[in-house]
Amino acid sequence: MGLTIGLFLAASSAFAELPVQPASTAWPGTEIALGSAQQIDAAAALFPNSSNLQRRRLGAAMEGGDKAGALDAARRLAAMGASLSQGSRTRVGAFIGADAMAALSPRFDANIAPTGASTLFTTVPESHRLIEGLMWDSRAKRLYAATVVDRQLLALTPPNGATVAAAGDFGSLFGGAYDPVRGKLWIASASIEQTPRNVATFTGLLAVDVRGSAKPATILAPAGSNATLGDIAVAADGTVYASDGLKGGIYRCRPGCAQLETFIAPGRFFSSQGMVLSRDQKWLYVADYRYGLAAVERSTGRITRILGDETMMLDGIDALVGYNGDLIAIQNGVGPVRILRLHLSKTGDRVERLDVLERGNPAWGEPSLCVVVGNRLLYVADPQWDRYGDGGVAAADKPARPTPIRALRLR
């Protein structure tokens, strides 16, 4: 063990004390205030697995001249696997001291080292613009993809085939899920900056019967909700859940519903992303982009925090899927971008272990959504959000290119 690594481990073995966490694991009932250093510390105690809050602590401590607080936040970031750019290290080092930063730098370097061995599964031709969601029809053994700009559902055939399976007056299509019992694909439809202008759209759910030839059904979001739906989860009983990453709400369609209903009101979550049903179907796991993981009791709507050891970074999760009782996450809202396996406790209310399955792949753009197929994770490795602007118009200096779908063997 090198001297600097030893210094880091010794220094980080006991972090500075944050405000005491509440005995209850309940999710806050109101919007979390982050206007002062004290409020940020309180939020960080409530969500110890949020690197976003530790970065806020670091900034507030430096602004307030709190060297001890800044050092503690930097140590926590290093311990939980976060990255810190060279420019940030220079600025933070000038504040906490060169020796302190020298002790932390090897850990920050290790946190960004590439790992994992995914392979290219297929590519989607560049004529299909901005691929986001992936769905797997386990009966027909067919992979589907949803497009944001073209507003189409595609059937994919490796190594580079794509045919339009559904198109119409949809909104931009995002995440989706397959209901194997009823043979339906459920896909989120919404209007965003990249949605083409002067076209008919709708916000809600698109239901595609892949076993027949019926026209896709549309389920509208609640009137006045102004929702932007992005991720979908389907329960065994056929209930469909849709999350709104912009306002934090979660909406529900019970079997046979004519319109979505509000399940979790906007504002309870900062940004609700991927969702997974628990094995017993009683809970809905939800990734909040800023704060981390939560579980919602389906029968009551009660929300609890899902925590892990304070060395686990659980915020910034976009995609969330289930695998053998665990959670597979694509974490693209933090640095570094990672693909994780989160091993849950037997009771499902805590993350017992975090495995980094892949990190720092040079073939990535910003990996987004995914689907489990057998013992492999198929994921969109580069949806190319940076190439499309207002109305879905491509940037003149960034021509579209094929979209890679990669496969990662799960372990």
Helices and strands as residue ranges (DSSP letters): H 3-12, H 37-46, H 51-63, H 67-79, H 86-96, H 98-111, E 119-124, E 131-137, E 142-147, E 152-157, E 161-167, E 172-179, E 184-190, E 204-209, E 217-220, E 229-234, E 240-244, E 250-253, E 261-264, E 272-277, E 283-288, E 292-297, E 303-308, E 317-323, E 326-331, E 338-344, E 350-359, E 370-373, E 376-380, G 385-387, G 390-392, E 403-409
